[in-house]
Amino acid sequence: MAERGAGALIGALELGGSKALCAVGTSRHTLAEVRVPTSTPDATLAAVERFFQPYRGSLGALGIASFGPLELSPAAPNFGGLLATPKPGWANVPLLATLARALAVPIRIDTDVNAAALAEQRLGAGQGDDPCVYITVGTGIGVGAMVGGAPLHGLLHPELGHLAAPAWCDFAGVCPFHGRCLEGVASASALRARTGREPHQLSDDDPVWALEARYLGALLASCVLAYAPRRLVLGGGVCERAGLIERVRGELTRQLAGYVPRAELGAAGVTDYVRRPAHGTRAGLVGAFLLGEAALDDPR
């Protein structure tokens, strides 16, 4: 039987479109960690289970931060499962149920971007800021929101990466559902399709980065108008490109055109308003630990 006291280990799983990070420890200290490729569901989840099995005697709970969309309604028969995800082969995978059977510990699950928003609001760049919105730009584009101190859930969860691209977009897009949505035209997958190269192979002065900044400026403007956040945190592998976040900040101010009369959105304030994640590319994993700690405290 797993230990449930204060000394129990927490398991964390960040399941992304290209890799899965598995770890044990706490939100402030990782004891062990492994990275496995996100291939087929059977192979990936088998590798996840193998990592956690040696800790079954001391593992008190597990937090899962996963790509989506996810079913997050506890009343749904497929609670904790993936829905119609763009990730080939992963639609309708019963993620939470599979790991609950294998590990027999309380589990808390959320989207990877909601988990990253949780990490940044509690322990990172958005401390004390509510609402706080986290945007990630990588294999896909995701948006997570903390509202009232909790990750935002409703009919589903935030999916602003699938907003329609601006009317001036001249690219067909790569999203299998919408084609020309923001994920379909501005994700790493879209950059690869547009240029024929991996994003990290593109030079800093490639014209595609100015276009990328316009797309992301439009996304951030939508976040401001939809959620009225007190902080935006912009992360993901694509946003590590030198100079891109500065361009995006400028585009956010330009595209809002003074409509939201707050100093944070002016040329002087936007540098602090749109922050890089304090946890870098590990925000989702830290959030998964926080979800696991919540499951340990309240194993419902």
Residue pairs with C-beta under 8 A, 6 or more apart in sequence:
2 8
2 56
2 57
2 58
2 59
2 60
2 104
2 105
3 9
3 57
3 58
3 59
3 60
4 60
4 296
4 299
5 60
8 58
8 59
8 60
8 61
8 296
9 24
9 25
9 26
9 31
9 55
9 58
9 59
9 60
10 24
10 25
10 26
10 27
10 59
10 60
10 61
10 62
10 63
10 289
10 292
10 293
10 296
11 22
11 23
11 24
11 52
11 55
11 59
11 61
11 62
11 63
11 103
11 105
11 292
12 21
12 22
12 23
12 24
12 25
12 62
12 63
12 65
12 285
12 288
12 289
12 291
12 292
13 20
13 21
13 22
13 23
13 48
13 62
13 63
13 64
13 65
13 66
13 99
13 288
14 20
14 21
14 65
14 66
14 112
14 115
14 284
14 285
14 287
14 288
15 38
15 44
15 48
15 64
15 65
15 66
15 67
15 95
15 112
16 38
16 67
16 112
16 138
16 139
16 284
17 38
17 67
17 87
17 138
17 139
17 140
18 37
18 38
18 138
18 139
19 35
19 36
19 37
19 38
20 35
20 36
20 37
20 38
20 44
20 47
20 48
21 33
21 34
21 35
21 284
21 285
22 33
22 34
22 35
22 36
22 47
22 48
22 51
22 52
23 30
23 31
23 32
23 33
23 34
23 285
23 288
23 289
24 30
24 31
24 32
24 33
24 52
24 55
24 59
25 31
25 32
25 289
26 289
26 293
27 119
27 123
27 286
27 289
27 290
27 293
28 123
34 51
36 44
36 47
36 48
36 51
37 44
38 44
38 87
40 89
41 89
41 90
41 93
45 93
45 95
45 98
45 99
48 99
49 99
49 102
49 103
52 59
52 62
52 102
52 103
53 102
53 103
56 103
56 104
59 103
59 105
60 105
60 106
60 296
61 105
61 106
61 107
61 108
61 292
61 293
61 295
61 296
61 299
62 99
62 103
62 105
62 106
62 107
62 108
62 292
62 295
63 107
63 108
63 109
63 115
63 287
63 288
63 289
63 290
63 291
63 292
63 293
63 294
63 295
64 80
64 95
64 96
64 99
64 107
64 108
64 109
64 110
64 288
64 291
65 109
65 110
65 111
65 112
65 114
65 115
65 116
65 284
65 285
65 287
65 288
65 291
66 82
66 95
66 109
66 110
66 111
66 112
67 82
67 85
67 87
67 111
67 112
67 140
67 142
68 82
68 83
68 85
68 111
68 112
68 142
68 157
68 159
69 82
69 83
69 84
69 85
69 111
69 156
69 157
69 159
70 80
70 81
70 82
70 83
70 95
70 109
70 110
70 111
70 157
71 78
71 79
71 80
71 81
71 82
71 83
72 79
72 80
72 109
72 110
72 111
72 153
72 156
72 157
73 79
73 153
78 92
78 94
79 96
80 94
80 95
80 96
80 97
80 100
80 107
80 109
81 92
81 93
81 94
81 95
81 96
81 97
82 90
82 91
82 92
82 93
82 95
83 91
83 92
84 91
84 92
84 177
85 91
86 140
86 175
86 176
86 177
86 183
95 109
96 107
96 109
99 107
100 107
105 295
106 295
106 296
106 299
106 300
107 292
107 295
108 291
108 292
108 294
108 295
109 291
110 118
110 151
110 157
110 287
110 291
111 142
111 144
111 151
111 157
111 158
112 136
112 142
112 144
112 284
112 287
113 134
113 135
113 136
113 142
113 143
113 144
113 158
113 284
114 134
114 144
114 145
114 146
114 151
114 152
114 157
114 158
114 287
115 144
115 151
115 283
115 284
115 286
115 287
115 288
115 290
115 291
116 134
116 136
116 144
116 233
116 235
116 277
116 279
116 283
116 284
116 286
116 287
117 126
117 132
117 133
117 134
117 144
117 145
117 146
117 151
117 233
117 287
118 144
118 146
118 151
118 287
118 290
118 291
119 277
119 279
119 283
119 284
119 286
119 287
119 290
120 126
120 132
120 134
120 233
120 277
120 278
120 279
120 283
121 127
121 129
121 130
121 132
121 146
121 149
121 231
122 290
123 278
123 279
123 286
123 290
124 233
124 277
124 278
124 279
124 283
124 286
125 231
125 233
125 275
125 276
125 277
125 278
126 132
126 134
126 146
126 230
126 231
126 233
126 275
129 229
129 230
129 231
130 146
130 147
130 148
130 149
130 230
131 145
131 146
131 147
131 227
131 228
131 229
131 230
132 145
132 146
132 229
132 230
132 231
132 233
133 143
133 144
133 145
133 146
133 223
133 227
133 229
133 231
133 232
133 233
134 143
134 144
134 145
134 146
134 233
134 235
134 277
134 283
135 141
135 142
135 143
135 216
135 219
135 220
135 223
135 232
135 233
135 234
135 235
135 236
136 142
136 143
136 144
136 235
136 236
136 239
136 284
137 186
137 187
137 188
137 216
137 234
137 235
137 236
137 237
137 238
137 239
138 187
138 188
138 236
138 237
138 238
139 187
139 188
139 189
140 161
140 183
140 187
140 189
141 161
141 182
141 183
141 186
141 187
141 219
141 236
142 159
142 161
143 158
143 159
143 160
143 161
143 219
143 223
144 151
144 152
144 157
144 158
145 151
145 152
145 158
145 227
145 229
146 152
147 227
151 157
152 158
160 182
160 219
160 222
160 223
160 226
161 181
161 182
161 183
161 187
161 219
162 175
162 177
162 178
162 181
162 182
162 183
163 181
163 182
163 219
163 222
164 178
164 180
164 181
164 182
165 171
165 173
165 180
165 181
165 182
165 184
165 185
165 186
165 215
165 218
166 214
166 215
166 218
169 180
169 185
169 215
171 180
171 185
171 190
171 194
172 179
172 180
173 179
173 180
173 181
173 184
173 185
173 190
174 184
174 185
174 187
174 189
174 190
174 193
175 181
175 183
175 184
178 184
182 215
182 218
182 219
183 190
184 190
185 194
185 215
186 212
186 215
186 216
186 219
187 238
188 198
188 199
188 237
188 238
191 199
191 202
191 208
191 212
191 238
192 198
192 199
194 208
195 202
195 206
195 208
199 237
199 238
199 241
202 208
202 209
204 241
204 242
204 243
209 241
209 243
209 244
209 247
210 247
212 238
212 244
213 244
213 247
213 248
213 250
213 251
214 251
216 234
216 239
216 244
216 248
216 251
217 247
217 248
217 250
217 251
217 252
217 254
217 255
218 251
218 255
220 232
220 234
220 248
220 251
220 252
220 274
221 252
221 255
221 256
223 229
223 232
224 232
224 252
224 256
224 260
224 265
225 260
231 273
231 275
232 273
232 274
232 275
233 274
233 275
233 276
233 277
233 283
234 245
234 248
234 274
234 275
234 276
234 277
235 276
235 277
235 280
235 281
235 283
236 281
237 281
238 244
239 245
239 248
239 276
240 281
245 274
245 276
246 271
248 274
249 270
249 271
249 273
249 274
250 267
250 270
252 265
252 270
252 274
253 265
253 266
253 267
253 270
256 265
262 269
263 269
264 270
264 272
264 273
265 273
277 283
279 285
279 286
